[in-house]
């Protein structure tokens, strides 16, 4: 399944939570490549203003 980043993080979370609830095993999921080493958002999902 694919959810575009442009849909927003709440949309991605909703799809993942729905999927996790539908499987018969315990699943954990999380975002990767969203925060840098300093725990600040990388903001790659925002359109470039260049």
C-alpha positions in Angstrom: 0.0 0.0 0.0 1.2 3.5 -0.8 0.2 6.8 0.8 1.7 9.9 -0.6 3.5 12.2 1.8 1.5 15.0 0.3 -1.6 13.4 1.9 -0.1 14.4 5.3 1.1 12.5 8.3 -2.4 12.0 9.8 -3.5 10.2 6.6 -0.4 8.0 6.7 -1.0 7.2 10.4 -4.7 6.4 9.8 -3.8 3.9 7.0 -1.1 2.3 9.1 -3.3 2.0 12.2 -6.1 0.5 10.2 -3.7 -2.1 8.7 -2.1 -2.9 12.1 -5.5 -3.5 13.5 -6.4 -5.9 10.7 -3.5 -8.4 11.2 -3.4 -11.2 13.7 0.0 -10.4 15.2 1.4 -7.5 17.2 2.9 -4.9 14.9 4.8 -1.8 15.6 5.4 0.8 13.0 7.0 4.2 12.8 8.2 6.9 10.5 11.8 6.8 9.3 13.8 9.5 7.5 11.6 12.2 9.2 13.9 13.4 12.0 17.6 14.2 11.9 20.2 13.3 14.5 19.2 16.4 16.5 15.6 15.2 16.5 14.5 18.1 14.4 12.2 17.5 11.4 14.1 17.1 8.2 11.1 18.7 6.3 11.8 16.9 3.1 8.0 16.6 2.6 7.6 20.4 2.2 7.8 21.8 -1.3 11.0 23.6 -2.2 10.7 27.3 -2.3 13.7 27.6 -4.7 
